[in-house]
Amino acid sequence: MAALGVKQVFNAFKSFCQISPSLIVASVQENYKSESLSTQPKGRPKSGRTWKTEQRQRFSSLKKDKNLRSSWKWKMDEKARLKSLKAYENELKAARKEEFEKLKKKRIAKKKRQEENERKSEVVQVIKNTAKIKRMKKKQLRQLEKR
């Protein structure tokens, strides 16, 4: 088998994939340039952060996928689900708050009953002579309660 020339190879390739040889040459040259650039040593970065990699392309140039569109029916179902969930949550909160208020009222009533019972069971000494109060010392005056 005889060796093929460059033109014969291009013609065979051209007929195979219907691409112009100039494009093939350009892509080969581009690949060669990018490979030679990437293999060149860069040296130590000025910042001293050797673990940081070189940024090849900007973030804005990255290809972004369009987010999938959801159907109107799905959106309305989701909205209804969230609404019912919120209603259930509010119902639970209201029940908990009501229970807390009930316990609070119970606690206050119990405290009031205890105070009344304490006053009923106290042994009280009525001071009939008010002049005694003027003669009392400070500590004794602190112990007095007026009712």
Phi and psi in radians as a Rosetta constraint file:
Dihedral C 1 N 2 CA 2 C 2 CIRCULARHARMONIC -1.453 0.35
Dihedral N 2 CA 2 C 2 N 3 CIRCULARHARMONIC 2.656 0.35
Dihedral C 2 N 3 CA 3 C 3 CIRCULARHARMONIC -1.252 0.35
Dihedral N 3 CA 3 C 3 N 4 CIRCULARHARMONIC 2.414 0.35
Dihedral C 3 N 4 CA 4 C 4 CIRCULARHARMONIC -1.586 0.35
Dihedral N 4 CA 4 C 4 N 5 CIRCULARHARMONIC 2.573 0.35
Dihedral C 4 N 5 CA 5 C 5 CIRCULARHARMONIC -1.443 0.35
Dihedral N 5 CA 5 C 5 N 6 CIRCULARHARMONIC 2.999 0.35
Dihedral C 5 N 6 CA 6 C 6 CIRCULARHARMONIC -1.095 0.35
Dihedral N 6 CA 6 C 6 N 7 CIRCULARHARMONIC -0.748 0.35
Dihedral C 6 N 7 CA 7 C 7 CIRCULARHARMONIC -1.136 0.35
Dihedral N 7 CA 7 C 7 N 8 CIRCULARHARMONIC -0.651 0.35
Dihedral C 7 N 8 CA 8 C 8 CIRCULARHARMONIC -1.179 0.35
Dihedral N 8 CA 8 C 8 N 9 CIRCULARHARMONIC -0.668 0.35
Dihedral C 8 N 9 CA 9 C 9 CIRCULARHARMONIC -1.143 0.35
Dihedral N 9 CA 9 C 9 N 10 CIRCULARHARMONIC -0.791 0.35
Dihedral C 9 N 10 CA 10 C 10 CIRCULARHARMONIC -1.053 0.35
Dihedral N 10 CA 10 C 10 N 11 CIRCULARHARMONIC -0.762 0.35
Dihedral C 10 N 11 CA 11 C 11 CIRCULARHARMONIC -1.103 0.35
Dihedral N 11 CA 11 C 11 N 12 CIRCULARHARMONIC -0.739 0.35
Dihedral C 11 N 12 CA 12 C 12 CIRCULARHARMONIC -1.122 0.35
Dihedral N 12 CA 12 C 12 N 13 CIRCULARHARMONIC -0.766 0.35
Dihedral C 12 N 13 CA 13 C 13 CIRCULARHARMONIC -1.164 0.35
Dihedral N 13 CA 13 C 13 N 14 CIRCULARHARMONIC -0.692 0.35
Dihedral C 13 N 14 CA 14 C 14 CIRCULARHARMONIC -1.081 0.35
Dihedral N 14 CA 14 C 14 N 15 CIRCULARHARMONIC -0.790 0.35
Dihedral C 14 N 15 CA 15 C 15 CIRCULARHARMONIC -1.193 0.35
Dihedral N 15 CA 15 C 15 N 16 CIRCULARHARMONIC -0.471 0.35
Dihedral C 15 N 16 CA 16 C 16 CIRCULARHARMONIC -1.282 0.35
Dihedral N 16 CA 16 C 16 N 17 CIRCULARHARMONIC -0.777 0.35
Dihedral C 16 N 17 CA 17 C 17 CIRCULARHARMONIC -2.169 0.35
Dihedral N 17 CA 17 C 17 N 18 CIRCULARHARMONIC 0.107 0.35
Dihedral C 17 N 18 CA 18 C 18 CIRCULARHARMONIC 0.981 0.35
Dihedral N 18 CA 18 C 18 N 19 CIRCULARHARMONIC 0.784 0.35
Dihedral C 18 N 19 CA 19 C 19 CIRCULARHARMONIC -2.113 0.35
Dihedral N 19 CA 19 C 19 N 20 CIRCULARHARMONIC 2.462 0.35
Dihedral C 19 N 20 CA 20 C 20 CIRCULARHARMONIC -1.250 0.35
Dihedral N 20 CA 20 C 20 N 21 CIRCULARHARMONIC 2.538 0.35
Dihedral C 20 N 21 CA 21 C 21 CIRCULARHARMONIC -1.104 0.35
Dihedral N 21 CA 21 C 21 N 22 CIRCULARHARMONIC -0.526 0.35
Dihedral C 21 N 22 CA 22 C 22 CIRCULARHARMONIC -1.116 0.35
Dihedral N 22 CA 22 C 22 N 23 CIRCULARHARMONIC -0.644 0.35
Dihedral C 22 N 23 CA 23 C 23 CIRCULARHARMONIC -1.173 0.35
Dihedral N 23 CA 23 C 23 N 24 CIRCULARHARMONIC -0.688 0.35
Dihedral C 23 N 24 CA 24 C 24 CIRCULARHARMONIC -1.106 0.35
Dihedral N 24 CA 24 C 24 N 25 CIRCULARHARMONIC -0.800 0.35
Dihedral C 24 N 25 CA 25 C 25 CIRCULARHARMONIC -1.086 0.35
Dihedral N 25 CA 25 C 25 N 26 CIRCULARHARMONIC -0.754 0.35
Dihedral C 25 N 26 CA 26 C 26 CIRCULARHARMONIC -1.083 0.35
Dihedral N 26 CA 26 C 26 N 27 CIRCULARHARMONIC -0.751 0.35
Dihedral C 26 N 27 CA 27 C 27 CIRCULARHARMONIC -1.183 0.35
Dihedral N 27 CA 27 C 27 N 28 CIRCULARHARMONIC -0.655 0.35
Dihedral C 27 N 28 CA 28 C 28 CIRCULARHARMONIC -1.130 0.35
Dihedral N 28 CA 28 C 28 N 29 CIRCULARHARMONIC -0.752 0.35
Dihedral C 28 N 29 CA 29 C 29 CIRCULARHARMONIC -1.135 0.35
Dihedral N 29 CA 29 C 29 N 30 CIRCULARHARMONIC -0.706 0.35
Dihedral C 29 N 30 CA 30 C 30 CIRCULARHARMONIC -1.092 0.35
Dihedral N 30 CA 30 C 30 N 31 CIRCULARHARMONIC -0.794 0.35
Dihedral C 30 N 31 CA 31 C 31 CIRCULARHARMONIC -1.058 0.35
Dihedral N 31 CA 31 C 31 N 32 CIRCULARHARMONIC -0.715 0.35
Dihedral C 31 N 32 CA 32 C 32 CIRCULARHARMONIC -1.108 0.35
Dihedral N 32 CA 32 C 32 N 33 CIRCULARHARMONIC -0.770 0.35
Dihedral C 32 N 33 CA 33 C 33 CIRCULARHARMONIC -1.111 0.35
Dihedral N 33 CA 33 C 33 N 34 CIRCULARHARMONIC -0.797 0.35
Dihedral C 33 N 34 CA 34 C 34 CIRCULARHARMONIC -1.134 0.35
Dihedral N 34 CA 34 C 34 N 35 CIRCULARHARMONIC -0.644 0.35
Dihedral C 34 N 35 CA 35 C 35 CIRCULARHARMONIC -1.161 0.35
Dihedral N 35 CA 35 C 35 N 36 CIRCULARHARMONIC -0.734 0.35
Dihedral C 35 N 36 CA 36 C 36 CIRCULARHARMONIC -1.190 0.35
Dihedral N 36 CA 36 C 36 N 37 CIRCULARHARMONIC -0.592 0.35
Dihedral C 36 N 37 CA 37 C 37 CIRCULARHARMONIC -1.203 0.35
Dihedral N 37 CA 37 C 37 N 38 CIRCULARHARMONIC -0.703 0.35
Dihedral C 37 N 38 CA 38 C 38 CIRCULARHARMONIC -1.290 0.35
Dihedral N 38 CA 38 C 38 N 39 CIRCULARHARMONIC -0.434 0.35
Dihedral C 38 N 39 CA 39 C 39 CIRCULARHARMONIC -1.501 0.35
Dihedral N 39 CA 39 C 39 N 40 CIRCULARHARMONIC -0.200 0.35
Dihedral C 39 N 40 CA 40 C 40 CIRCULARHARMONIC -1.236 0.35
Dihedral N 40 CA 40 C 40 N 41 CIRCULARHARMONIC 2.377 0.35
Dihedral C 40 N 41 CA 41 C 41 CIRCULARHARMONIC -1.250 0.35
Dihedral N 41 CA 41 C 41 N 42 CIRCULARHARMONIC 2.392 0.35
Dihedral C 41 N 42 CA 42 C 42 CIRCULARHARMONIC -1.571 0.35
Dihedral N 42 CA 42 C 42 N 43 CIRCULARHARMONIC -0.481 0.35
Dihedral C 42 N 43 CA 43 C 43 CIRCULARHARMONIC 1.584 0.35
Dihedral N 43 CA 43 C 43 N 44 CIRCULARHARMONIC -3.099 0.35
Dihedral C 43 N 44 CA 44 C 44 CIRCULARHARMONIC -1.382 0.35
Dihedral N 44 CA 44 C 44 N 45 CIRCULARHARMONIC 2.315 0.35
Dihedral C 44 N 45 CA 45 C 45 CIRCULARHARMONIC -1.155 0.35
Dihedral N 45 CA 45 C 45 N 46 CIRCULARHARMONIC 2.625 0.35
Dihedral C 45 N 46 CA 46 C 46 CIRCULARHARMONIC -1.115 0.35
Dihedral N 46 CA 46 C 46 N 47 CIRCULARHARMONIC -0.594 0.35
Dihedral C 46 N 47 CA 47 C 47 CIRCULARHARMONIC -1.222 0.35
Dihedral N 47 CA 47 C 47 N 48 CIRCULARHARMONIC -0.347 0.35
Dihedral C 47 N 48 CA 48 C 48 CIRCULARHARMONIC 1.523 0.35
Dihedral N 48 CA 48 C 48 N 49 CIRCULARHARMONIC -0.012 0.35
Dihedral C 48 N 49 CA 49 C 49 CIRCULARHARMONIC -1.558 0.35
Dihedral N 49 CA 49 C 49 N 50 CIRCULARHARMONIC 1.520 0.35
Dihedral C 49 N 50 CA 50 C 50 CIRCULARHARMONIC -1.277 0.35
Dihedral N 50 CA 50 C 50 N 51 CIRCULARHARMONIC -0.349 0.35
Dihedral C 50 N 51 CA 51 C 51 CIRCULARHARMONIC -1.377 0.35
Dihedral N 51 CA 51 C 51 N 52 CIRCULARHARMONIC -0.252 0.35
Dihedral C 51 N 52 CA 52 C 52 CIRCULARHARMONIC -1.311 0.35
Dihedral N 52 CA 52 C 52 N 53 CIRCULARHARMONIC 2.393 0.35
Dihedral C 52 N 53 CA 53 C 53 CIRCULARHARMONIC -1.608 0.35
Dihedral N 53 CA 53 C 53 N 54 CIRCULARHARMONIC 2.726 0.35
Dihedral C 53 N 54 CA 54 C 54 CIRCULARHARMONIC -1.289 0.35
Dihedral N 54 CA 54 C 54 N 55 CIRCULARHARMONIC 2.381 0.35
Dihedral C 54 N 55 CA 55 C 55 CIRCULARHARMONIC -1.396 0.35
Dihedral N 55 CA 55 C 55 N 56 CIRCULARHARMONIC 2.042 0.35
Dihedral C 55 N 56 CA 56 C 56 CIRCULARHARMONIC -1.404 0.35
Dihedral N 56 CA 56 C 56 N 57 CIRCULARHARMONIC -0.719 0.35
Dihedral C 56 N 57 CA 57 C 57 CIRCULARHARMONIC -2.486 0.35
Dihedral N 57 CA 57 C 57 N 58 CIRCULARHARMONIC 2.698 0.35
Dihedral C 57 N 58 CA 58 C 58 CIRCULARHARMONIC -1.179 0.35
Dihedral N 58 CA 58 C 58 N 59 CIRCULARHARMONIC 2.677 0.35
Dihedral C 58 N 59 CA 59 C 59 CIRCULARHARMONIC -1.130 0.35
Dihedral N 59 CA 59 C 59 N 60 CIRCULARHARMONIC -0.622 0.35
Dihedral C 59 N 60 CA 60 C 60 CIRCULARHARMONIC -1.177 0.35
Dihedral N 60 CA 60 C 60 N 61 CIRCULARHARMONIC -0.404 0.35
Dihedral C 60 N 61 CA 61 C 61 CIRCULARHARMONIC -1.470 0.35
Dihedral N 61 CA 61 C 61 N 62 CIRCULARHARMONIC -0.145 0.35
Dihedral C 61 N 62 CA 62 C 62 CIRCULARHARMONIC -1.166 0.35
Dihedral N 62 CA 62 C 62 N 63 CIRCULARHARMONIC 2.529 0.35
Dihedral C 62 N 63 CA 63 C 63 CIRCULARHARMONIC -1.349 0.35
Dihedral N 63 CA 63 C 63 N 64 CIRCULARHARMONIC 2.212 0.35
Dihedral C 63 N 64 CA 64 C 64 CIRCULARHARMONIC -1.890 0.35
Dihedral N 64 CA 64 C 64 N 65 CIRCULARHARMONIC 2.389 0.35
Dihedral C 64 N 65 CA 65 C 65 CIRCULARHARMONIC -1.415 0.35
Dihedral N 65 CA 65 C 65 N 66 CIRCULARHARMONIC 2.529 0.35
Dihedral C 65 N 66 CA 66 C 66 CIRCULARHARMONIC -1.303 0.35
Dihedral N 66 CA 66 C 66 N 67 CIRCULARHARMONIC 2.386 0.35
Dihedral C 66 N 67 CA 67 C 67 CIRCULARHARMONIC -1.229 0.35
Dihedral N 67 CA 67 C 67 N 68 CIRCULARHARMONIC 2.519 0.35
Dihedral C 67 N 68 CA 68 C 68 CIRCULARHARMONIC -1.163 0.35
Dihedral N 68 CA 68 C 68 N 69 CIRCULARHARMONIC 2.396 0.35
Dihedral C 68 N 69 CA 69 C 69 CIRCULARHARMONIC -1.520 0.35
Dihedral N 69 CA 69 C 69 N 70 CIRCULARHARMONIC 2.374 0.35
Dihedral C 69 N 70 CA 70 C 70 CIRCULARHARMONIC -1.694 0.35
Dihedral N 70 CA 70 C 70 N 71 CIRCULARHARMONIC 2.658 0.35
Dihedral C 70 N 71 CA 71 C 71 CIRCULARHARMONIC -1.326 0.35
Dihedral N 71 CA 71 C 71 N 72 CIRCULARHARMONIC 2.796 0.35
Dihedral C 71 N 72 CA 72 C 72 CIRCULARHARMONIC -1.104 0.35
Dihedral N 72 CA 72 C 72 N 73 CIRCULARHARMONIC -0.712 0.35
Dihedral C 72 N 73 CA 73 C 73 CIRCULARHARMONIC -1.072 0.35
Dihedral N 73 CA 73 C 73 N 74 CIRCULARHARMONIC -0.773 0.35
Dihedral C 73 N 74 CA 74 C 74 CIRCULARHARMONIC -1.097 0.35
Dihedral N 74 CA 74 C 74 N 75 CIRCULARHARMONIC -0.724 0.35
Dihedral C 74 N 75 CA 75 C 75 CIRCULARHARMONIC -1.083 0.35
Dihedral N 75 CA 75 C 75 N 76 CIRCULARHARMONIC -0.773 0.35
Dihedral C 75 N 76 CA 76 C 76 CIRCULARHARMONIC -1.173 0.35
Dihedral N 76 CA 76 C 76 N 77 CIRCULARHARMONIC -0.671 0.35
Dihedral C 76 N 77 CA 77 C 77 CIRCULARHARMONIC -1.093 0.35
Dihedral N 77 CA 77 C 77 N 78 CIRCULARHARMONIC -0.754 0.35
Dihedral C 77 N 78 CA 78 C 78 CIRCULARHARMONIC -1.109 0.35
Dihedral N 78 CA 78 C 78 N 79 CIRCULARHARMONIC -0.721 0.35
Dihedral C 78 N 79 CA 79 C 79 CIRCULARHARMONIC -1.109 0.35
Dihedral N 79 CA 79 C 79 N 80 CIRCULARHARMONIC -0.778 0.35
Dihedral C 79 N 80 CA 80 C 80 CIRCULARHARMONIC -1.123 0.35
Dihedral N 80 CA 80 C 80 N 81 CIRCULARHARMONIC -0.705 0.35
Dihedral C 80 N 81 CA 81 C 81 CIRCULARHARMONIC -1.092 0.35
Dihedral N 81 CA 81 C 81 N 82 CIRCULARHARMONIC -0.787 0.35
Dihedral C 81 N 82 CA 82 C 82 CIRCULARHARMONIC -1.143 0.35
Dihedral N 82 CA 82 C 82 N 83 CIRCULARHARMONIC -0.658 0.35
Dihedral C 82 N 83 CA 83 C 83 CIRCULARHARMONIC -1.130 0.35
Dihedral N 83 CA 83 C 83 N 84 CIRCULARHARMONIC -0.777 0.35
Dihedral C 83 N 84 CA 84 C 84 CIRCULARHARMONIC -1.153 0.35
Dihedral N 84 CA 84 C 84 N 85 CIRCULARHARMONIC -0.647 0.35
Dihedral C 84 N 85 CA 85 C 85 CIRCULARHARMONIC -1.102 0.35
Dihedral N 85 CA 85 C 85 N 86 CIRCULARHARMONIC -0.741 0.35
Dihedral C 85 N 86 CA 86 C 86 CIRCULARHARMONIC -1.129 0.35
Dihedral N 86 CA 86 C 86 N 87 CIRCULARHARMONIC -0.715 0.35
Dihedral C 86 N 87 CA 87 C 87 CIRCULARHARMONIC -1.096 0.35
Dihedral N 87 CA 87 C 87 N 88 CIRCULARHARMONIC -0.764 0.35
Dihedral C 87 N 88 CA 88 C 88 CIRCULARHARMONIC -1.093 0.35
Dihedral N 88 CA 88 C 88 N 89 CIRCULARHARMONIC -0.715 0.35
Dihedral C 88 N 89 CA 89 C 89 CIRCULARHARMONIC -1.093 0.35
Dihedral N 89 CA 89 C 89 N 90 CIRCULARHARMONIC -0.784 0.35
Dihedral C 89 N 90 CA 90 C 90 CIRCULARHARMONIC -1.114 0.35
Dihedral N 90 CA 90 C 90 N 91 CIRCULARHARMONIC -0.655 0.35
Dihedral C 90 N 91 CA 91 C 91 CIRCULARHARMONIC -1.090 0.35
Dihedral N 91 CA 91 C 91 N 92 CIRCULARHARMONIC -0.780 0.35
Dihedral C 91 N 92 CA 92 C 92 CIRCULARHARMONIC -1.102 0.35
Dihedral N 92 CA 92 C 92 N 93 CIRCULARHARMONIC -0.740 0.35
Dihedral C 92 N 93 CA 93 C 93 CIRCULARHARMONIC -1.093 0.35
Dihedral N 93 CA 93 C 93 N 94 CIRCULARHARMONIC -0.740 0.35
Dihedral C 93 N 94 CA 94 C 94 CIRCULARHARMONIC -1.114 0.35
Dihedral N 94 CA 94 C 94 N 95 CIRCULARHARMONIC -0.733 0.35
Dihedral C 94 N 95 CA 95 C 95 CIRCULARHARMONIC -1.099 0.35
Dihedral N 95 CA 95 C 95 N 96 CIRCULARHARMONIC -0.736 0.35
Dihedral C 95 N 96 CA 96 C 96 CIRCULARHARMONIC -1.139 0.35
Dihedral N 96 CA 96 C 96 N 97 CIRCULARHARMONIC -0.719 0.35
Dihedral C 96 N 97 CA 97 C 97 CIRCULARHARMONIC -1.144 0.35
Dihedral N 97 CA 97 C 97 N 98 CIRCULARHARMONIC -0.731 0.35
Dihedral C 97 N 98 CA 98 C 98 CIRCULARHARMONIC -1.080 0.35
Dihedral N 98 CA 98 C 98 N 99 CIRCULARHARMONIC -0.749 0.35
Dihedral C 98 N 99 CA 99 C 99 CIRCULARHARMONIC -1.097 0.35
Dihedral N 99 CA 99 C 99 N 100 CIRCULARHARMONIC -0.726 0.35
Dihedral C 99 N 100 CA 100 C 100 CIRCULARHARMONIC -1.104 0.35
Dihedral N 100 CA 100 C 100 N 101 CIRCULARHARMONIC -0.744 0.35
Dihedral C 100 N 101 CA 101 C 101 CIRCULARHARMONIC -1.121 0.35
Dihedral N 101 CA 101 C 101 N 102 CIRCULARHARMONIC -0.700 0.35
Dihedral C 101 N 102 CA 102 C 102 CIRCULARHARMONIC -1.068 0.35
Dihedral N 102 CA 102 C 102 N 103 CIRCULARHARMONIC -0.792 0.35
Dihedral C 102 N 103 CA 103 C 103 CIRCULARHARMONIC -1.121 0.35
Dihedral N 103 CA 103 C 103 N 104 CIRCULARHARMONIC -0.648 0.35
Dihedral C 103 N 104 CA 104 C 104 CIRCULARHARMONIC -1.125 0.35
Dihedral N 104 CA 104 C 104 N 105 CIRCULARHARMONIC -0.791 0.35
Dihedral C 104 N 105 CA 105 C 105 CIRCULARHARMONIC -1.091 0.35
Dihedral N 105 CA 105 C 105 N 106 CIRCULARHARMONIC -0.714 0.35
Dihedral C 105 N 106 CA 106 C 106 CIRCULARHARMONIC -1.061 0.35
Dihedral N 106 CA 106 C 106 N 107 CIRCULARHARMONIC -0.769 0.35
Dihedral C 106 N 107 CA 107 C 107 CIRCULARHARMONIC -1.090 0.35
Dihedral N 107 CA 107 C 107 N 108 CIRCULARHARMONIC -0.772 0.35
Dihedral C 107 N 108 CA 108 C 108 CIRCULARHARMONIC -1.133 0.35
Dihedral N 108 CA 108 C 108 N 109 CIRCULARHARMONIC -0.741 0.35
Dihedral C 108 N 109 CA 109 C 109 CIRCULARHARMONIC -1.098 0.35
Dihedral N 109 CA 109 C 109 N 110 CIRCULARHARMONIC -0.723 0.35
Dihedral C 109 N 110 CA 110 C 110 CIRCULARHARMONIC -1.096 0.35
Dihedral N 110 CA 110 C 110 N 111 CIRCULARHARMONIC -0.752 0.35
Dihedral C 110 N 111 CA 111 C 111 CIRCULARHARMONIC -1.098 0.35
Dihedral N 111 CA 111 C 111 N 112 CIRCULARHARMONIC -0.720 0.35
Dihedral C 111 N 112 CA 112 C 112 CIRCULARHARMONIC -1.118 0.35
Dihedral N 112 CA 112 C 112 N 113 CIRCULARHARMONIC -0.753 0.35
Dihedral C 112 N 113 CA 113 C 113 CIRCULARHARMONIC -1.076 0.35
Dihedral N 113 CA 113 C 113 N 114 CIRCULARHARMONIC -0.734 0.35
Dihedral C 113 N 114 CA 114 C 114 CIRCULARHARMONIC -1.082 0.35
Dihedral N 114 CA 114 C 114 N 115 CIRCULARHARMONIC -0.764 0.35
Dihedral C 114 N 115 CA 115 C 115 CIRCULARHARMONIC -1.100 0.35
Dihedral N 115 CA 115 C 115 N 116 CIRCULARHARMONIC -0.737 0.35
Dihedral C 115 N 116 CA 116 C 116 CIRCULARHARMONIC -1.092 0.35
Dihedral N 116 CA 116 C 116 N 117 CIRCULARHARMONIC -0.770 0.35
Dihedral C 116 N 117 CA 117 C 117 CIRCULARHARMONIC -1.123 0.35
Dihedral N 117 CA 117 C 117 N 118 CIRCULARHARMONIC -0.675 0.35
Dihedral C 117 N 118 CA 118 C 118 CIRCULARHARMONIC -1.076 0.35
Dihedral N 118 CA 118 C 118 N 119 CIRCULARHARMONIC -0.775 0.35
Dihedral C 118 N 119 CA 119 C 119 CIRCULARHARMONIC -1.148 0.35
Dihedral N 119 CA 119 C 119 N 120 CIRCULARHARMONIC -0.632 0.35
Dihedral C 119 N 120 CA 120 C 120 CIRCULARHARMONIC -1.149 0.35
Dihedral N 120 CA 120 C 120 N 121 CIRCULARHARMONIC -0.670 0.35
Dihedral C 120 N 121 CA 121 C 121 CIRCULARHARMONIC -1.505 0.35
Dihedral N 121 CA 121 C 121 N 122 CIRCULARHARMONIC -0.066 0.35
Dihedral C 121 N 122 CA 122 C 122 CIRCULARHARMONIC -1.230 0.35
Dihedral N 122 CA 122 C 122 N 123 CIRCULARHARMONIC 2.558 0.35
Dihedral C 122 N 123 CA 123 C 123 CIRCULARHARMONIC -1.680 0.35
Dihedral N 123 CA 123 C 123 N 124 CIRCULARHARMONIC 2.034 0.35
Dihedral C 123 N 124 CA 124 C 124 CIRCULARHARMONIC -1.972 0.35
Dihedral N 124 CA 124 C 124 N 125 CIRCULARHARMONIC 2.445 0.35
Dihedral C 124 N 125 CA 125 C 125 CIRCULARHARMONIC -2.001 0.35
Dihedral N 125 CA 125 C 125 N 126 CIRCULARHARMONIC 1.980 0.35
Dihedral C 125 N 126 CA 126 C 126 CIRCULARHARMONIC -1.428 0.35
Dihedral N 126 CA 126 C 126 N 127 CIRCULARHARMONIC 2.293 0.35
Dihedral C 126 N 127 CA 127 C 127 CIRCULARHARMONIC -1.646 0.35
Dihedral N 127 CA 127 C 127 N 128 CIRCULARHARMONIC 1.955 0.35
Dihedral C 127 N 128 CA 128 C 128 CIRCULARHARMONIC -1.564 0.35
Dihedral N 128 CA 128 C 128 N 129 CIRCULARHARMONIC -0.598 0.35
Dihedral C 128 N 129 CA 129 C 129 CIRCULARHARMONIC -1.600 0.35
Dihedral N 129 CA 129 C 129 N 130 CIRCULARHARMONIC 1.868 0.35
Dihedral C 129 N 130 CA 130 C 130 CIRCULARHARMONIC -1.274 0.35
Dihedral N 130 CA 130 C 130 N 131 CIRCULARHARMONIC -0.273 0.35
Dihedral C 130 N 131 CA 131 C 131 CIRCULARHARMONIC -1.184 0.35
Dihedral N 131 CA 131 C 131 N 132 CIRCULARHARMONIC -0.435 0.35
Dihedral C 131 N 132 CA 132 C 132 CIRCULARHARMONIC -1.089 0.35
Dihedral N 132 CA 132 C 132 N 133 CIRCULARHARMONIC -0.600 0.35
Dihedral C 132 N 133 CA 133 C 133 CIRCULARHARMONIC -1.076 0.35
Dihedral N 133 CA 133 C 133 N 134 CIRCULARHARMONIC -0.690 0.35
Dihedral C 133 N 134 CA 134 C 134 CIRCULARHARMONIC -1.162 0.35
Dihedral N 134 CA 134 C 134 N 135 CIRCULARHARMONIC -0.490 0.35
Dihedral C 134 N 135 CA 135 C 135 CIRCULARHARMONIC -1.520 0.35
Dihedral N 135 CA 135 C 135 N 136 CIRCULARHARMONIC -0.199 0.35
Dihedral C 135 N 136 CA 136 C 136 CIRCULARHARMONIC -1.221 0.35
Dihedral N 136 CA 136 C 136 N 137 CIRCULARHARMONIC 2.723 0.35
Dihedral C 136 N 137 CA 137 C 137 CIRCULARHARMONIC -1.485 0.35
Dihedral N 137 CA 137 C 137 N 138 CIRCULARHARMONIC 2.982 0.35
Dihedral C 137 N 138 CA 138 C 138 CIRCULARHARMONIC -1.055 0.35
Dihedral N 138 CA 138 C 138 N 139 CIRCULARHARMONIC -0.768 0.35
Dihedral C 138 N 139 CA 139 C 139 CIRCULARHARMONIC -1.069 0.35
Dihedral N 139 CA 139 C 139 N 140 CIRCULARHARMONIC -0.710 0.35
Dihedral C 139 N 140 CA 140 C 140 CIRCULARHARMONIC -1.194 0.35
Dihedral N 140 CA 140 C 140 N 141 CIRCULARHARMONIC -0.631 0.35
Dihedral C 140 N 141 CA 141 C 141 CIRCULARHARMONIC -1.152 0.35
Dihedral N 141 CA 141 C 141 N 142 CIRCULARHARMONIC -0.597 0.35
Dihedral C 141 N 142 CA 142 C 142 CIRCULARHARMONIC -1.147 0.35
Dihedral N 142 CA 142 C 142 N 143 CIRCULARHARMONIC -0.546 0.35
Dihedral C 142 N 143 CA 143 C 143 CIRCULARHARMONIC -1.373 0.35
Dihedral N 143 CA 143 C 143 N 144 CIRCULARHARMONIC -0.268 0.35
Dihedral C 143 N 144 CA 144 C 144 CIRCULARHARMONIC -1.248 0.35
Dihedral N 144 CA 144 C 144 N 145 CIRCULARHARMONIC 2.511 0.35
Dihedral C 144 N 145 CA 145 C 145 CIRCULARHARMONIC -2.298 0.35
Dihedral N 145 CA 145 C 145 N 146 CIRCULARHARMONIC 2.363 0.35
Dihedral C 145 N 146 CA 146 C 146 CIRCULARHARMONIC -1.747 0.35
Dihedral N 146 CA 146 C 146 N 147 CIRCULARHARMONIC 2.298 0.35
